[in-house]
Amino acid sequence: MAPRLPTIPNPLLRQELPWLMSELVLLIILCNANAPELWFWLVVFIVILGYRIERWFSSRTPQ
């Protein structure tokens, strides 16, 4: 029987985990990139991060 992976109880964290992992991978790529690719990966990272921030602001409920 295969070992079962633990589930994440927080539904918001479970929803955001793939995005957080992809941003972490992009940061690792940025740390190892040479000069020409650095600008490309930096732009990709900023676009994804900007999209996530915009989605976060639009999902907030006004109080």
C-alpha positions in Angstrom: 0.0 0.0 0.0 1.4 3.4 -1.0 1.9 6.0 1.7 -0.8 8.7 1.8 0.3 12.3 1.5 -1.0 14.6 4.2 -3.8 16.9 3.1 -3.8 20.6 3.6 -6.7 21.5 5.9 -6.8 25.2 4.8 -8.8 25.4 1.5 -7.3 28.8 0.6 -3.7 27.5 1.1 -4.6 24.4 -0.9 -5.9 26.6 -3.7 -2.8 28.9 -3.7 -0.2 26.2 -3.2 0.4 25.6 -7.0 0.9 29.3 -7.6 3.3 29.6 -4.6 5.3 26.6 -5.9 5.5 28.1 -9.4 6.7 31.4 -8.0 9.3 29.7 -5.9 10.6 27.8 -9.0 10.8 31.1 -10.9 12.8 32.6 -8.1 15.2 29.7 -8.2 15.5 30.1 -12.0 16.2 33.8 -11.5 19.0 33.1 -9.1 20.7 30.8 -11.6 19.9 32.7 -14.8 22.6 34.4 -16.9 22.2 38.0 -18.1 20.1 37.6 -21.2 17.6 35.2 -19.7 17.4 37.1 -16.4 15.3 39.8 -17.9 12.9 37.3 -19.5 12.4 35.3 -16.3 12.1 38.5 -14.3 9.3 39.8 -16.5 7.6 36.4 -16.3 7.8 36.5 -12.5 6.5 40.1 -12.3 3.6 39.3 -14.6 2.6 36.2 -12.6 3.0 38.0 -9.3 1.0 41.0 -10.6 -1.8 38.7 -11.7 -1.9 37.0 -8.3 -2.0 40.4 -6.5 -4.8 41.6 -8.8 -6.8 38.4 -8.2 -6.3 38.7 -4.5 -7.5 42.4 -4.4 -10.6 41.5 -6.6 -11.5 38.5 -4.4 -11.5 40.6 -1.2 -15.0 41.4 0.0 -15.7 45.0 0.8 -16.4 45.6 4.5 
